[in-house]
Amino acid sequence: MKSKTLIIDEEVQGEKIVDLNTEQLIKLAVKNIDDDVISVEIKKRHKSDASKTTGCQ
């Protein structure tokens, strides 16, 4: 299973949490949603990204 990353951008400060599994990512994302959140962005890994990270062509 590939690890996931959660980035919380708060303009003047923020947090980057790495090496998460899917369950951890979901829990942390939901935990950080409150009335001040203006958007949530989800990026999915594409097949072309996999070849870049694994060295496969």
N, C-alpha and C positions, 0 to 999 in steps of 0.2 A: 504494500500500500504506500502511495506517495504521501509525503507530509504536506501539510497545508500551513498557510500563514494568514494571520489576522493583523491588519493595519488599522489603527484607530487614529484618525487625523483630527486634531482639535485646534487647528489654526496655529496657535502659539506653542502648543505642546502636543505630544501624541505618544503612541506606544506601538511597537511591533512585536508580535508574539509569533514565534516560529516553531516548527517541528510538532504541529498539532495533528491529531487524527481527525476524522470527520466529526465524530461525536463531540470532541473538545471544541472544535471550531464552531459548531452550532451553538453549544452552551455559552461560549464566550461572546459570540455575536449577539445572541438574544439578551444576555446579561447587560450588554452595553447600549441597548436601544432604550431611549427615554424620550421625553418631550423635546429635548434639544437636538436630536438627530434630524438632519435635513435630507440625507440620502444614504443609501446603502448600495455599494457596487460589488457585484460578484463577477470574478474572472475565472473562466474555465480553461483548463489546459487543452491545447489543441494538439493534434497529431504532429504537426511540425515542431511544436515546443518539445515534445518527447524526444525527438531525434537530436535536438540541440543539447538536452540535458544528459542523454545516455551515450552520446557519441555515435549513435547509429545513423546510417545514411539511407 
